Amino acid sequence: MTQGAGQGYDPGSGYEPGYKPAPGYGTAPDFEQAAGPDGFPPPAGFEGAGPTDTTAPPDYKAAPAGYEPAYEPTQPDVPLLPPDYTPTEHDLPVITGGSEKGERPGPLYVVGDVHGYLTELLDALHEVGLVDEDGHWSAGSARLWFLGDFTDRGPDGIGVIELVMQLSAEAAAAGGYCRALMGNHELLLLGAHRFGDTPVNSPGGTASFLAAWRLNGGQPSDMERLEDRHLTWISRLDAAHLTDGHLLLHSDTTAYLEYGSSIEEMNDAVTGVLQRSDADECWDLFRKFTKRFAFRGDEGPTAARELLGAYGGTRVVHGHSPIPYLLGEVGGEYVAVDGEERAQAVRGPMVYAENLAVAMDGGVTMDGRLLVAQLPLVG
């Protein structure tokens, strides 16, 4: 199979479908909007890129009272960490318990696309026992992987990043770990911050990272709160990881193979692109990691086997493509509920492609669910 083929529209213009924009999104000047094929025109009434104000959507629920997303080692009942400990390291050390004692690793969990929905994330993590009522790690030696896309579209992307960084430190201190992968929206946020309106070469015409970020739900409040430590953390994220036979990655595409024939080679190549900080090279990386639907349809199992054959594992676990879209024959379908259009009901992760793939994006941005699941899943 040709690498990257059979994966839906070409996101060269920077437009990435997959959600219904919140009210208040207007037109971004000097940006050529384009709709890709494969059943993905821009949503009806959607004119372009970027909110005209920074107010939260009416259904936004604030974080629990007293919740502090930034990790503070002086908080009660939080173990003290070495002064040189940083949650931005690739391989976070286990400070106590679990692995150091030679015990079996704790249960493995994955989280799908969050897109700034901090309250929903806290609720989902608390429901499965990974955090307590105050949002602190409570799962001991458990292992938790986020599959990327922390920001954009929802109200508090920086709060989500802060929480993941906090849980990384707390989980390591408890004998487990919390780690994260690079999503295409992390690439988009980095590009918008670094390159702004600098034109980039795009098959869809003149484009820029900033215009694409706005078009894809970029929140001005996130950009205003973005700090160097957030940028450092994002830029060090790996693109894929293999654990317990599960190949974890963000996007349902084989385009990863264009950056290396092994996970290590590919992760290093992606990091290298970000370190070189060339706008066109970063844009090409973003375009490729925005491809989707490689594992859907008749050729889906073949694509999954191609990726697994190169990187190892027996099953691909991904986010990126909302399950309501994967369930449709061509793109997403909406159903009428109380006179309003809503996404198809999502009850949990979707196992498909002859049990070779697991989709974890529950469509939280389109009235779906934010999914947290323990692996392995039964197909």
N, C-alpha and C positions, 0 to 999 in steps of 0.2 A: 504494500500500500504506500502511496506517496505521502511523505511526511507532511502533516498539516492539511491533507486533502479531506474532502467530504465533511467539512466542519462548518457548514452554514455560510452566512454572509461574510464578506470581507470588510472588517471594521476600519478600513483605511481612512475614512472620514473622521473617525473618532467617535461616531455615534454608536453607543452600545445600548440596545433595547433591553427590556427585562423588568420594567417597573412602570407604575403610573405616577407621574410627578406630582408632588404636593402642590396645593394651590399657591399662587404667588410666583410661579416660574414664568418668566417672560422671554423676551427676545434678546439674544446677544448680538451686537452689531459686528459686521465684518466676518461672520462665520458662515460658511456654506454648508447648510444642513443637508445631509444625505441619508436616505433610507436604504438599507441593504435588502437584498432578496431574501428568500427563505421565510417569507411571511412576517417580516419584521419591519413594517413601516413605523414611523414615530407615532406614539399614542395620539389619538384624536384630540385636537385642541392644543397639542404641544407645539410651541413655536420656536423653541431653541434652547438656550443654554443659560441657566443661572437664575437664582431667585432674585426678586426685586427687593426683598427685605430679608431680615434674619430671624424673624419670629418663628417659634416652633409650631409644628402642625397642631391642629386642635386636639388630636388624640394623643399627643405626647404626654407620657406619664413621667413625672420627675423621679429622680433616684430616691431611695429611702432616706428618711430624715436622719441626718447625722452621717451619711455615707461620705467617706473621704477616699476618692479614687487613687490618690497618690500614696505610695507605700511609705509609711513612717515607722522606723524601727522602735520608736518609743511607745507605740500603741500597746495597750494591755494584751497579754497572751500571744504576742507575735515574737517568735524567736529572734534574737539578735544575730546579724550576719556580719561576716568579716568586713572591715572598712573598705577593702578593695573589691568587694563583690559588685558585679553589675549585671542586670538582667538583659543587657544587649549582647552578651557573649553568645557565640554560636552554640556551644555545648555547655549548658549550665551545670555546675557541679551539684551533687547531692550533699547537703551539709550534714544531715543526720539520718539515721534509720535505714529502712528498706534495703537498698542496694549495697550499702556499706556492710551490712550484717550478712550478706549472702542470701537474703531471702528472695523469694520469687517476686518479680515486679508486680506492682499494683495493677488494677484494671485500667483498660485503655479507653479513653473517650475522645470524640471529635466534635467540633463545633462548626456549623456551616456559616454562611455569609451573615455578618452582623449589621453592617451598613449604618452604624451610628445609633442603633436602637439599644441603648445602655440598659434601660429598665427591663426590657424584654430579655436581655441577656442575663441579667442578675436573677430574674425569676426562673429562667430555664436552668441555670447552673444550680440554683438553690433546690429546685424540684428534684434533681438527681443526686443531691447531697454533696456537690463539689464545693459549695460555699455556704457560709452560715447566713443568718438573717442580716448581718452587717456587711456582707459582701466579702468576707475574708475566707481564705482557703480552709476547708474543713474535711478534706478527703485523704489525709495522710499520704500514703505511698502511691496514690492514683496517678495516672499519666493523662495529660490533657493536651490535645493538639487543636489549634485554631487553623482553619483552612484559608484564611485571608479575607480581604475586603472588610476592613474595620470601619472605614469612613464613607462619606458621601450618601446622599439621599435621606438619611435619618438625621435626628437632631443633635447627636452628641458623639461624633466620631473620635474626638480627642479624649473624651471620657472613656470610651471603649479601649483605646490604646493604653491609657493610664491604668485601667483595670487589668488588662493582660500583663502589663509590666509588673504591676503589684503582685498578681497571682504567681508570676514566674518566680519572684523572690520568696514568697510565702510557701509555695509548693516545694521548692528546693530545700528550704529549711525544715520541712516536715518529712522529707524522704521521698517525695514524688517529684513530678516536674510539670510545668506548663510551658508549652512552646508554640510557636506560630510560624506560618508559611506566608510567602509573598503572594498577594493577589494582584490582579490587574489594576485595581483601584489604588493600591499602594504605589504602583508604578505611575499612575496618573497623578496622584497627589505630589509625589516627588518631582515629577516633570513640571507640573504647574508652578511649584515653588521655585524650582531651579531656572526654568527657561521662560516662564511667563508667556508673552505673546510672540516669542521668536517663531517665525515660520518654519515648518518642518515639511519634508517631502512626504506627500501622501497620495495614494492612488485616487482618493476621492476629491482631490483638489487642495488648495491652500488650507492649511490647518495649523493649529498651535495647541500646545498642551493646556494652556489656560482656557481656551475656548472649549476644548474637549472635556476638561474637568467641569466647567460650568454646565455643559450640555448633559453630562452624566450625573447631575445631582450634587455637584460640589457645593459645600456649605461655607459661606464667608466666615462664619463663626469658627469653623475648624481651622481655616487658614490663619485667622487672627491669633488663635491660641497655639499654633504649631511652634514648637521650640526645637532647639538644636538636638536635645536628647531624644525627642520623638523621631527626628530625621535620621539620627544615628541608628536608632533601633530598627526603623523600617529598612534602611539601606543594608543592614546585615542579615535580613531574613533570608532563609533558604527558599528555593522554589519547590522542592520536593523532598520527601523523606520516606524511607522504608522501615516499617516496624511491624513485627508480628505477622509478616506476610501481607501487610496492607501497604500499597503504594499510595501515599498521601500527597495530593497536589491540589492546586486551586482550580485550574481550568480543565474542562473536558475536551482536551485537544492533544494531538500528538506533536504539536509544534515544539514541545520541550526537546524533542530529539534533534532539532536543528542546532541545539547548543551543546550537545555532548552525548556520547554513547553510553555513559554511566552517570549515575546520580551525582557523584562527586565532581565529574568533569562539567556537567551541566550547571550545577550550583555555582561552581567557580566561574564559569563563563558569564552567568547572569550577574554575579557580583562584580566581575570585571567591567561589564557594560556600564553599570552604575558608577563605578569608580572613575571611568574615563570621562563620564559626563558629557558625551557628545549628543546633542539634541536629536539628530536624525537617527543615530544608533539606538538611543533610548526609545524613540517613537516606534521604531521597527520592533523592538522587544515588546512594547505595550500592544501593538497591533497583533502580534502573534499570540500573546497570552490572552487576548480578548476573543480569539476564535473559540467556537463551541460545537457541541453536538457530535463529536467524533465517535462516540460510543452508541449513538442512537441509530436505529434502522438496521437494515440487513447487513451492512458493512461494519456495524458497531463492534461486534465481538472480535472481528479481525483487527480493528484498530486497538482495542484493549489488549489483545495478545501481543501486538507489536510493541506497545509501550512496556508491558510486563516482561516481555522477552529481553528487552534492553536493560531495564532498571530493576528487575526482580519483583518478587511477590506473586500472589495468586489473585489479587483483587485490587482494582483501582478505586480509591475513595476521593471524591472531588466535590467542590462547590460550584460557584460561578453560574451555571444554568439553572434557573428556578424550576423546581419540579413541575409546577403547572405548565410550563412551556414544554418540558420533556414529555409530558403526557399527551400533548396535542399532536396531531398529525403533521401540521406545519405551524410552528410557533405556538403561542399561548392562546388559551381559550378562557373567556370569562363567562360566568353564569349569573343570572339575575337573582339577587337575594333582597327581598323587601324593596323591590324597585330599584336597587343599585347593582352595578356590575362589580362582581368580586371574583378573585381567582379561584380556580378549582380547589376543593378542600385538600389540604395536605395533612395527613395523619402521622407521617414519620418519614424516615429516609426511603429512597426508592432504589431497590435492587433490580438491575436490568442487564442487558447485553449478555444473556446466558449466564447470569450470576457473576459476571466478571467486573461489574461496575456498581458503585453505590453513589447516588446523588444525595448531597447534604444541604443544598440550598433550598430551604422551605418556602422562599418567597416572602420574607418578612416585610419587604418594601411594597408588596402588592396584596396586602391583607392575608398573607399566608402565615407561616409559623417560623420562628427561629429555632432551629433544630440542634439539639445536643443528644448524642447517641453513644452507647457503649459498643465497642467492637469486640468480637466479630458479630455481624448480623447474619441471620438465617435467610437465605434467598427464597 
